[in-house]
Amino acid sequence: MPAEDETRSNLHVGGKAEAATLTARDREICARLGPELKKRGLIFVGIDVIGDYLTEINVTSPTGIRQVAQFGGPDIAAMIWDVVEAKVARGEA
């Protein structure tokens, strides 16, 4: 959610994370993007969806790891390191 004096909701400009339930459209977007992102070797990507539309794919600085944990979700940081370590062990990184 955007800060009171801001139109952007980015966390770094004072936006506040809020728990939300993924819609069917959100899941459709993820299902369509996921295989291509994985094929490109990306293991942690953030997407921005406004309404029913994908507006941005963040591959260099996705955010939200701490916020997911804050709302009771999985430890994404540990999950990322597990994937990185597995790739290194297989000689892929």
N, C-alpha and C positions, 0 to 999 in steps of 0.2 A: 504494500500500500504506500502511496506517495506521502511524503511529509506534508504538513499543512501548507507550506509556502512553496511547494515544488510540484511540477506536473509529471516529472519522471519518478518512477518507483524504484530505481536502482538503489541497492543497499548502500553503495558508497556515497550517495547524495542524500542519505537520510531516510530512504524508504524502509518500510517495516515488513518483515516476512510474516506471512499469514498462512496457516495450514489450509489446504484446499483438496478437494477430491477431483481426480482426473475425470474429465467427461469422455464420452465415447469418441468424440472427435479428437481429443488430446491423445487417446490411445491409438487411434487410426494414424495420426501423424507420426507418433513414435514407431509404430509397426512398419510404416513405409520408409522412414528415415533410418531406422536401426540397422538393417542389413547393409546398407551402403556405407554408413559411418564405420561399422565394424570391418567391412571389406577394406576400408582405407586405413585400418589400424588404429582408429580412435577409440580410446577406452573410457573417456569421461568428456561428455559434451553437454552443454546447456542449450536449451532452446527457449525462445520467447514465442508465446502464442497469445494473440489478442483476439478475443472472440473465437471464431472458428479458423483463424488464419495464422500460419507460421510466419513470423516476422523476422526472426533472426536465429542463426545457428552460431553459438559461441564455442569455438574450438581451442582458443588460446587462453581464455580466462573465465571459464564457467564458475559460477558462484553457487552458494547454497548448501555446501557440505555441512557446516555447523548448524544451519537452520533445520535441515532434515533431522539431524540428531536431536535438536531442541524440541522438535515435535514428536519424538519417539520413534523416528525411523531408524534404518540401519546405519552402521558406522561406514559411511561411504569412503572415507579416507583409508580405512583398513582394507576395504574391498579393492580400491585402486592399487594399493601397494601389493596386494595378493596377485593381481593380474600382472603388474610390472615384474614382480619376482618370478612368476611363472614364465613370462616371456624371456627373461634373462636366462633362466635355467634351460630353456629350449634353444637358446642362441638366437632369438628373434629380436633382441634389443641391443 
